[in-house]
Amino acid sequence: MNESYVANLLGAFGLAITDATEAAGAGEPLYESAHEALVLIANNGGRSLDWLRRRLDLTHSGAVRLADRLQRDGLLTRSRSGREVALALTPAGSALVARLMAARSQALAALLAPLDAGDRAGLVRIIDAMLCAKPRRRADADRGCRRCDWASCGDRCPISRSVSEE
């Protein structure tokens, strides 16, 4: 089989996934880093601003501006614990994450709809193998799951299983 054709199909499918999931969240007044920050905080409440900064690959000032905006929008709270600032979602932030995750789930289900159970099982094996193949640091793994429904994977997450160093 022509390898460039396979790569091209994979790229087109990646764009289809991106387009579908971005369209699913289009009704929410969010910018990309806010969506990602909220999902990460929802799954890792109490972490520091520096932790979030590393997961989103932001500068310190960029992370502070993002947290300021999320707090101003009523989606995030910050509390000081010694030198660290712990982050948590407000009820409004949690509700927004729930809406985003539900819309994402619907969009992805629509992409999977043409596949029968056997095809889905094969797709899981293929994607799992591809995602496990690259060793990652913990921060990079969390970044890879920055829009995921973490509860869906649990211990089976192929990205988390690829962590080689903290």
C-alpha positions as CSV (number, residue, x, y, z in Angstrom):
1,M,0.0,0.0,0.0
2,N,1.2,3.5,-0.8
3,E,2.5,4.9,2.5
4,S,1.9,8.5,1.5
5,Y,-1.8,7.6,0.9
6,V,-2.1,6.1,4.4
7,A,-0.4,9.1,5.9
8,N,-2.7,11.4,4.0
9,L,-5.8,9.5,5.1
10,L,-4.6,9.7,8.7
11,G,-4.1,13.5,8.4
12,A,-7.5,14.0,6.8
13,F,-9.1,11.9,9.6
14,G,-7.2,14.0,12.2
15,L,-8.7,17.1,10.7
16,A,-12.2,15.6,10.6
17,I,-11.9,14.9,14.3
18,T,-10.6,18.4,15.0
19,D,-13.3,20.0,13.0
20,A,-16.1,17.9,14.6
21,T,-14.9,18.5,18.2
22,E,-14.3,22.2,17.6
23,A,-17.8,22.6,16.0
24,A,-19.2,20.8,19.0
25,G,-17.9,23.4,21.4
26,A,-18.6,26.3,19.1
27,G,-21.7,27.4,21.1
28,E,-19.6,28.1,24.2
29,P,-17.8,31.4,24.5
30,L,-14.3,30.0,24.9
31,Y,-11.0,30.3,23.4
32,E,-8.9,27.2,22.9
33,S,-6.6,27.4,25.9
34,A,-9.5,28.1,28.2
35,H,-11.3,24.9,27.1
36,E,-8.1,22.9,27.6
37,A,-7.3,24.6,31.0
38,L,-10.8,23.8,32.2
39,V,-10.7,20.2,31.3
40,L,-7.2,19.8,32.8
41,I,-8.3,21.5,36.1
42,A,-11.5,19.4,36.1
43,N,-9.4,16.3,36.1
44,N,-6.6,17.6,38.4
45,G,-8.2,20.0,40.8
46,G,-6.0,21.6,43.4
47,R,-2.9,21.7,41.1
48,S,-0.8,24.8,40.8
49,L,-0.8,27.5,38.2
50,D,2.8,26.4,37.3
51,W,1.5,22.8,36.8
52,L,-1.2,24.1,34.4
53,R,1.4,26.3,32.6
54,R,3.6,23.3,31.9
55,R,0.6,21.3,30.6
56,L,-0.5,24.0,28.2
57,D,3.0,25.1,27.3
58,L,2.4,28.7,28.3
59,T,4.7,31.3,29.7
60,H,4.2,32.2,33.4
61,S,2.5,35.5,32.4
62,G,0.3,33.7,29.8
63,A,-0.9,31.3,32.5
64,V,-1.6,34.1,34.9
65,R,-3.6,36.0,32.2
66,L,-5.5,32.8,31.4
67,A,-6.3,32.2,35.1
68,D,-7.3,35.8,35.6
69,R,-9.7,35.6,32.7
70,L,-11.2,32.3,33.8
71,Q,-11.6,33.7,37.3
72,R,-13.2,36.9,36.0
73,D,-15.6,34.8,33.9
74,G,-16.6,32.9,37.1
75,L,-15.2,29.6,36.0
76,L,-12.1,29.2,38.2
77,T,-11.1,29.9,41.8
78,R,-7.5,30.3,43.0
79,S,-6.4,29.8,46.6
80,R,-2.9,30.3,47.9
81,S,-1.2,27.4,49.6
82,G,2.2,28.6,50.7
83,R,4.1,29.7,47.6
84,E,1.7,27.9,45.2
85,V,-1.7,28.9,43.9
86,A,-4.1,26.0,43.8
87,L,-6.7,26.0,41.0
88,A,-10.3,24.7,41.2
89,L,-13.4,25.0,39.1
90,T,-16.4,26.9,40.2
91,P,-19.8,25.2,39.8
92,A,-20.2,27.2,36.6
93,G,-16.8,26.0,35.4
94,S,-17.8,22.4,36.2
95,A,-21.1,22.8,34.3
96,L,-19.3,24.2,31.3
97,V,-16.8,21.3,31.2
98,A,-19.8,18.9,31.4
99,R,-21.4,20.6,28.4
100,L,-18.2,20.6,26.5
101,M,-17.5,16.9,27.2
102,A,-21.1,15.9,26.2
103,A,-20.8,17.9,22.9
104,R,-17.4,16.3,22.2
105,S,-18.8,12.8,22.9
106,Q,-21.7,13.4,20.5
107,A,-19.4,14.6,17.8
108,L,-17.1,11.7,18.1
109,A,-19.9,9.2,18.3
110,A,-21.2,10.6,14.9
111,L,-17.7,9.9,13.4
112,L,-17.8,6.3,14.7
113,A,-21.4,5.6,13.7
114,P,-20.5,4.0,10.4
115,L,-18.4,1.3,12.1
116,D,-19.7,-2.0,13.4
117,A,-18.4,-3.5,16.7
118,G,-15.6,-5.4,15.0
119,D,-14.4,-2.3,13.1
120,R,-14.5,-0.3,16.3
121,A,-12.5,-3.0,18.2
122,G,-9.9,-2.9,15.4
123,L,-9.7,0.9,15.5
124,V,-9.2,0.8,19.2
125,R,-6.2,-1.6,18.8
126,I,-4.7,0.5,16.1
127,I,-5.1,3.8,17.9
128,D,-3.9,2.3,21.2
129,A,-0.7,1.0,19.5
130,M,-0.1,4.4,17.8
131,L,-0.6,6.4,21.0
132,C,1.5,4.0,23.2
133,A,4.4,4.0,20.8
134,K,5.9,7.3,21.8
135,P,7.5,7.5,25.3
136,R,6.3,10.7,27.1
137,R,7.0,12.7,30.2
138,R,4.0,13.0,32.6
139,A,3.4,16.7,31.6
140,D,3.3,15.8,27.9
141,A,0.9,12.9,28.6
142,D,-1.4,15.3,30.4
143,R,-1.1,17.7,27.5
144,G,-2.1,14.9,25.1
145,C,-5.3,14.4,27.1
146,R,-6.1,18.1,27.5
147,R,-9.5,17.7,25.8
148,C,-10.3,14.2,26.8
149,D,-13.0,12.7,29.0
150,W,-10.4,11.2,31.5
151,A,-13.0,9.0,33.2
152,S,-13.7,7.2,29.9
153,C,-10.2,5.8,29.7
154,G,-9.2,5.4,33.3
155,D,-6.2,3.1,33.7
156,R,-6.5,2.0,30.0
157,C,-5.4,5.4,28.7
158,P,-2.7,4.6,26.1
159,I,-1.1,8.1,26.5
160,S,-0.8,7.6,30.2
161,R,0.6,4.2,29.7
162,S,3.3,5.7,27.5
163,V,4.7,7.8,30.4
164,S,8.4,7.0,30.8
165,E,9.4,9.7,33.2
166,E,7.7,12.0,35.6
